[in-house]
Amino acid sequence: MSGRIRRKSMPDPESLPRTPGALSCPLCERVIPPSQRDAHHLVPRSRGGRHTEYLHRICHRQIHALLTETELEREYSTVQALQLHPQMAEFLAWVRGKPPEFSERTRKSARIRKKPRR
């Protein structure tokens, strides 16, 4: 069954119990299990960034699949800016319906793949 995800009956994410003190992803607003936790530099370290946010691994990978380090530094250095990016907003609307442990392979956008490396 290549390229298809089987649908399982999943509980409504809003009905899942919230653990006090559990980390929530600031992008998709789901609880982050420890196995799916990634630290994201809002401004890339290579560009002098120091501040990090914990994100779901799938959200973190999607950011880097869509945006270059230059774009992250200049235009998308806040959580709110990332949420407003059209492709990221579409992704976040989709992933919010998934359980916290959900993981899927992320592919670089064609725009990023075709950029020549310097």
C-alpha positions as semicolon CSV with decimal commas, in nm:
position;residue;x (nm);y (nm);z (nm)
1;M;0,000;0,000;0,000
2;S;0,253;0,254;-0,120
3;G;0,187;0,624;-0,065
4;R;-0,127;0,580;0,141
5;I;-0,186;0,609;0,512
6;R;-0,444;0,380;0,660
7;R;-0,702;0,562;0,862
8;K;-0,750;0,432;1,211
9;S;-1,019;0,544;1,443
10;M;-0,835;0,800;1,651
11;P;-0,967;0,983;1,953
12;D;-1,042;1,351;1,918
13;P;-0,718;1,537;2,013
14;E;-0,922;1,773;2,233
15;S;-1,052;1,477;2,437
16;L;-0,703;1,342;2,518
17;P;-0,596;1,393;2,879
18;R;-0,347;1,674;2,933
19;T;-0,061;1,600;3,167
20;P;0,022;1,891;3,398
21;G;0,362;2,032;3,312
22;A;0,374;1,856;2,974
23;L;0,535;2,051;2,691
24;S;0,310;2,166;2,409
25;C;0,431;2,244;2,059
26;P;0,386;2,618;2,003
27;L;0,312;2,554;1,634
28;C;0,057;2,272;1,633
29;E;-0,044;2,310;2,000
30;R;-0,032;1,934;2,068
31;V;0,145;1,777;2,366
32;I;0,499;1,669;2,272
33;P;0,598;1,318;2,384
34;P;0,967;1,302;2,492
35;S;1,050;1,076;2,194
36;Q;0,916;1,338;1,948
37;R;1,076;1,649;2,103
38;D;1,317;1,862;1,896
39;A;1,475;2,195;1,986
40;H;1,446;2,451;1,705
41;H;1,658;2,766;1,685
42;L;1,419;3,039;1,570
43;V;1,716;3,215;1,411
44;P;1,957;2,945;1,284
45;R;2,272;2,897;1,492
46;S;2,480;2,955;1,180
47;R;2,324;3,303;1,168
48;G;2,389;3,382;1,536
49;G;2,064;3,250;1,683
50;R;2,055;3,136;2,043
51;H;1,689;3,114;2,144
52;T;1,525;2,773;2,099
53;E;1,170;2,640;2,118
54;Y;1,073;2,277;2,168
55;L;0,866;2,150;1,875
56;H;0,723;1,820;1,757
57;R;0,984;1,650;1,540
58;I;0,744;1,645;1,243
59;C;0,679;2,022;1,277
60;H;1,053;2,091;1,304
61;R;1,131;1,886;0,995
62;Q;0,853;2,058;0,801
63;I;1,002;2,401;0,878
64;H;1,338;2,297;0,734
65;A;1,175;2,126;0,437
66;L;0,999;2,450;0,339
67;L;1,235;2,731;0,438
68;T;1,602;2,816;0,393
69;E;1,819;2,944;0,678
70;T;1,818;3,290;0,521
71;E;1,437;3,295;0,513
72;L;1,423;3,174;0,873
73;E;1,657;3,452;0,983
74;R;1,495;3,736;0,787
75;E;1,122;3,658;0,776
76;Y;1,030;3,362;0,997
77;S;1,219;3,410;1,323
78;T;0,906;3,389;1,543
79;V;0,649;3,118;1,605
80;Q;0,372;3,352;1,486
81;A;0,551;3,421;1,156
82;L;0,597;3,047;1,099
83;Q;0,226;2,986;1,165
84;L;0,135;3,250;0,904
85;H;0,347;3,098;0,625
86;P;0,086;2,961;0,377
87;Q;0,233;2,612;0,334
88;M;0,315;2,582;0,703
89;A;-0,041;2,688;0,796
90;E;-0,178;2,416;0,566
91;F;0,054;2,158;0,723
92;L;-0,041;2,267;1,078
93;A;-0,413;2,240;1,002
94;W;-0,352;1,882;0,883
95;V;-0,121;1,770;1,166
96;R;-0,342;1,909;1,447
97;G;-0,582;1,620;1,385
98;K;-0,311;1,359;1,441
99;P;-0,220;1,197;1,775
100;P;0,087;1,337;1,959
101;E;0,303;1,033;1,870
102;F;0,228;1,064;1,496
103;S;0,532;1,068;1,271
104;E;0,571;1,066;0,895
105;R;0,855;1,115;0,651
106;T;0,908;1,477;0,548
107;R;1,029;1,570;0,201
108;K;1,210;1,890;0,104
109;S;1,005;2,121;-0,116
110;A;1,100;2,133;-0,484
111;R;1,202;2,497;-0,438
112;I;1,458;2,401;-0,171
113;R;1,583;2,091;-0,358
114;K;1,661;2,290;-0,674
115;K;1,862;2,563;-0,499
116;P;2,232;2,540;-0,579
117;R;2,451;2,488;-0,272
118;R;2,725;2,742;-0,213
